[in-house]
Amino acid sequence: MKRVNSFNSRVLKVLPVLSALIFLSLDSMCLTLAPGGGPPCGGVFGDCIPIDGGVSFLLAAGAAYGGKKAYDTWKENS
């Protein structure tokens, strides 16, 4: 029985170190394989489209829709 406990304690000590080494090696491999350069603007699909305008519009529309639903619920309960 003592042998099983010592094996478990060794595994618990080695496993985090081994997983950290694997993670770090995969992370560095992915960084070296990443292509460089900027976004492909001016290609087949035209110029780059800024995302900020669309996201702001969606947030404003969602806030207006939620406000109307809350107002309708409040008016119905009054």
mmCIF file of the C-alpha atoms, coordinates in Angstrom:
data_MODEL
# 
_entry.id   MODEL 
# 
loop_
_atom_site.group_PDB 
_atom_site.id 
_atom_site.type_symbol 
_atom_site.label_atom_id 
_atom_site.label_alt_id 
_atom_site.label_comp_id 
_atom_site.label_asym_id 
_atom_site.label_entity_id 
_atom_site.label_seq_id 
_atom_site.pdbx_PDB_ins_code 
_atom_site.Cartn_x 
_atom_site.Cartn_y 
_atom_site.Cartn_z 
_atom_site.occupancy 
_atom_site.B_iso_or_equiv 
_atom_site.pdbx_formal_charge 
_atom_site.auth_seq_id 
_atom_site.auth_comp_id 
_atom_site.auth_asym_id 
_atom_site.auth_atom_id 
_atom_site.pdbx_PDB_model_num 
ATOM 1  C CA . MET A 1 1  ? 0.000   0.000  0.000   1.00 0.00 ? 1  MET A CA 1 
ATOM 2  C CA . LYS A 1 2  ? 2.806   2.407  0.701   1.00 0.00 ? 2  LYS A CA 1 
ATOM 3  C CA . ARG A 1 3  ? 4.050   1.976  -2.826  1.00 0.00 ? 3  ARG A CA 1 
ATOM 4  C CA . VAL A 1 4  ? 0.711   3.181  -4.298  1.00 0.00 ? 4  VAL A CA 1 
ATOM 5  C CA . ASN A 1 5  ? 0.765   6.332  -2.177  1.00 0.00 ? 5  ASN A CA 1 
ATOM 6  C CA . SER A 1 6  ? 4.309   7.180  -3.201  1.00 0.00 ? 6  SER A CA 1 
ATOM 7  C CA . PHE A 1 7  ? 3.396   6.641  -6.867  1.00 0.00 ? 7  PHE A CA 1 
ATOM 8  C CA . ASN A 1 8  ? 0.411   8.982  -6.531  1.00 0.00 ? 8  ASN A CA 1 
ATOM 9  C CA . SER A 1 9  ? 2.513   11.642 -4.871  1.00 0.00 ? 9  SER A CA 1 
ATOM 10 C CA . ARG A 1 10 ? 5.136   11.404 -7.641  1.00 0.00 ? 10 ARG A CA 1 
ATOM 11 C CA . VAL A 1 11 ? 2.470   11.695 -10.316 1.00 0.00 ? 11 VAL A CA 1 
ATOM 12 C CA . LEU A 1 12 ? 0.949   14.703 -8.590  1.00 0.00 ? 12 LEU A CA 1 
ATOM 13 C CA . LYS A 1 13 ? 4.353   16.396 -8.527  1.00 0.00 ? 13 LYS A CA 1 
ATOM 14 C CA . VAL A 1 14 ? 5.314   15.602 -12.131 1.00 0.00 ? 14 VAL A CA 1 
ATOM 15 C CA . LEU A 1 15 ? 1.964   16.150 -13.853 1.00 0.00 ? 15 LEU A CA 1 
ATOM 16 C CA . PRO A 1 16 ? 1.775   19.970 -13.443 1.00 0.00 ? 16 PRO A CA 1 
ATOM 17 C CA . VAL A 1 17 ? 5.370   20.402 -14.622 1.00 0.00 ? 17 VAL A CA 1 
ATOM 18 C CA . LEU A 1 18 ? 4.808   18.158 -17.620 1.00 0.00 ? 18 LEU A CA 1 
ATOM 19 C CA . SER A 1 19 ? 1.577   19.882 -18.609 1.00 0.00 ? 19 SER A CA 1 
ATOM 20 C CA . ALA A 1 20 ? 3.236   23.318 -18.281 1.00 0.00 ? 20 ALA A CA 1 
ATOM 21 C CA . LEU A 1 21 ? 6.077   22.232 -20.549 1.00 0.00 ? 21 LEU A CA 1 
ATOM 22 C CA . ILE A 1 22 ? 3.649   20.902 -23.143 1.00 0.00 ? 22 ILE A CA 1 
ATOM 23 C CA . PHE A 1 23 ? 1.580   24.081 -23.000 1.00 0.00 ? 23 PHE A CA 1 
ATOM 24 C CA . LEU A 1 24 ? 4.611   26.335 -23.376 1.00 0.00 ? 24 LEU A CA 1 
ATOM 25 C CA . SER A 1 25 ? 6.004   24.349 -26.283 1.00 0.00 ? 25 SER A CA 1 
ATOM 26 C CA . LEU A 1 26 ? 2.665   24.403 -28.134 1.00 0.00 ? 26 LEU A CA 1 
ATOM 27 C CA . ASP A 1 27 ? 2.288   28.107 -27.429 1.00 0.00 ? 27 ASP A CA 1 
ATOM 28 C CA . SER A 1 28 ? 5.691   28.949 -28.879 1.00 0.00 ? 28 SER A CA 1 
ATOM 29 C CA . MET A 1 29 ? 5.017   26.701 -31.873 1.00 0.00 ? 29 MET A CA 1 
ATOM 30 C CA . CYS A 1 30 ? 1.768   28.514 -32.631 1.00 0.00 ? 30 CYS A CA 1 
ATOM 31 C CA . LEU A 1 31 ? 3.461   31.897 -32.373 1.00 0.00 ? 31 LEU A CA 1 
ATOM 32 C CA . THR A 1 32 ? 6.134   30.914 -34.855 1.00 0.00 ? 32 THR A CA 1 
ATOM 33 C CA . LEU A 1 33 ? 3.578   29.571 -37.338 1.00 0.00 ? 33 LEU A CA 1 
ATOM 34 C CA . ALA A 1 34 ? 1.398   32.709 -37.314 1.00 0.00 ? 34 ALA A CA 1 
ATOM 35 C CA . PRO A 1 35 ? 1.508   34.711 -40.547 1.00 0.00 ? 35 PRO A CA 1 
ATOM 36 C CA . GLY A 1 36 ? 2.530   38.339 -40.329 1.00 0.00 ? 36 GLY A CA 1 
ATOM 37 C CA . GLY A 1 37 ? 1.217   41.409 -42.054 1.00 0.00 ? 37 GLY A CA 1 
ATOM 38 C CA . GLY A 1 38 ? -1.836  43.565 -41.904 1.00 0.00 ? 38 GLY A CA 1 
ATOM 39 C CA . PRO A 1 39 ? -5.428  42.859 -42.875 1.00 0.00 ? 39 PRO A CA 1 
ATOM 40 C CA . PRO A 1 40 ? -6.166  42.119 -46.525 1.00 0.00 ? 40 PRO A CA 1 
ATOM 41 C CA . CYS A 1 41 ? -7.796  45.467 -47.409 1.00 0.00 ? 41 CYS A CA 1 
ATOM 42 C CA . GLY A 1 42 ? -8.598  46.418 -50.960 1.00 0.00 ? 42 GLY A CA 1 
ATOM 43 C CA . GLY A 1 43 ? -9.006  42.843 -52.116 1.00 0.00 ? 43 GLY A CA 1 
ATOM 44 C CA . VAL A 1 44 ? -11.945 41.125 -53.756 1.00 0.00 ? 44 VAL A CA 1 
ATOM 45 C CA . PHE A 1 45 ? -14.421 42.331 -51.126 1.00 0.00 ? 45 PHE A CA 1 
ATOM 46 C CA . GLY A 1 46 ? -13.426 46.005 -51.245 1.00 0.00 ? 46 GLY A CA 1 
ATOM 47 C CA . ASP A 1 47 ? -12.076 48.225 -48.489 1.00 0.00 ? 47 ASP A CA 1 
ATOM 48 C CA . CYS A 1 48 ? -11.856 47.265 -44.838 1.00 0.00 ? 48 CYS A CA 1 
ATOM 49 C CA . ILE A 1 49 ? -15.115 47.736 -42.959 1.00 0.00 ? 49 ILE A CA 1 
ATOM 50 C CA . PRO A 1 50 ? -14.919 49.307 -39.488 1.00 0.00 ? 50 PRO A CA 1 
ATOM 51 C CA . ILE A 1 51 ? -16.772 47.149 -36.989 1.00 0.00 ? 51 ILE A CA 1 
ATOM 52 C CA . ASP A 1 52 ? -17.375 49.961 -34.491 1.00 0.00 ? 52 ASP A CA 1 
ATOM 53 C CA . GLY A 1 53 ? -20.297 51.545 -36.364 1.00 0.00 ? 53 GLY A CA 1 
ATOM 54 C CA . GLY A 1 54 ? -22.235 48.304 -36.658 1.00 0.00 ? 54 GLY A CA 1 
ATOM 55 C CA . VAL A 1 55 ? -21.670 47.263 -33.055 1.00 0.00 ? 55 VAL A CA 1 
ATOM 56 C CA . SER A 1 56 ? -22.748 50.697 -31.780 1.00 0.00 ? 56 SER A CA 1 
ATOM 57 C CA . PHE A 1 57 ? -25.918 50.497 -33.861 1.00 0.00 ? 57 PHE A CA 1 
ATOM 58 C CA . LEU A 1 58 ? -26.745 47.014 -32.560 1.00 0.00 ? 58 LEU A CA 1 
ATOM 59 C CA . LEU A 1 59 ? -26.203 48.112 -28.950 1.00 0.00 ? 59 LEU A CA 1 
ATOM 60 C CA . ALA A 1 60 ? -28.438 51.160 -29.430 1.00 0.00 ? 60 ALA A CA 1 
ATOM 61 C CA . ALA A 1 61 ? -31.164 49.077 -31.105 1.00 0.00 ? 61 ALA A CA 1 
ATOM 62 C CA . GLY A 1 62 ? -31.006 46.477 -28.326 1.00 0.00 ? 62 GLY A CA 1 
ATOM 63 C CA . ALA A 1 63 ? -31.242 49.151 -25.634 1.00 0.00 ? 63 ALA A CA 1 
ATOM 64 C CA . ALA A 1 64 ? -34.233 50.749 -27.361 1.00 0.00 ? 64 ALA A CA 1 
ATOM 65 C CA . TYR A 1 65 ? -35.982 47.376 -27.771 1.00 0.00 ? 65 TYR A CA 1 
ATOM 66 C CA . GLY A 1 66 ? -35.334 46.459 -24.132 1.00 0.00 ? 66 GLY A CA 1 
ATOM 67 C CA . GLY A 1 67 ? -36.546 49.871 -22.967 1.00 0.00 ? 67 GLY A CA 1 
ATOM 68 C CA . LYS A 1 68 ? -39.769 49.510 -24.936 1.00 0.00 ? 68 LYS A CA 1 
ATOM 69 C CA . LYS A 1 69 ? -40.370 46.022 -23.546 1.00 0.00 ? 69 LYS A CA 1 
ATOM 70 C CA . ALA A 1 70 ? -39.723 47.254 -19.988 1.00 0.00 ? 70 ALA A CA 1 
ATOM 71 C CA . TYR A 1 71 ? -42.056 50.238 -20.522 1.00 0.00 ? 71 TYR A CA 1 
ATOM 72 C CA . ASP A 1 72 ? -44.807 48.008 -21.934 1.00 0.00 ? 72 ASP A CA 1 
ATOM 73 C CA . THR A 1 73 ? -44.495 45.627 -18.974 1.00 0.00 ? 73 THR A CA 1 
ATOM 74 C CA . TRP A 1 74 ? -44.530 48.498 -16.482 1.00 0.00 ? 74 TRP A CA 1 
ATOM 75 C CA . LYS A 1 75 ? -47.567 50.071 -18.182 1.00 0.00 ? 75 LYS A CA 1 
ATOM 76 C CA . GLU A 1 76 ? -49.410 46.729 -18.237 1.00 0.00 ? 76 GLU A CA 1 
ATOM 77 C CA . ASN A 1 77 ? -48.821 46.142 -14.499 1.00 0.00 ? 77 ASN A CA 1 
ATOM 78 C CA . SER A 1 78 ? -49.907 49.682 -13.473 1.00 0.00 ? 78 SER A CA 1 
# 
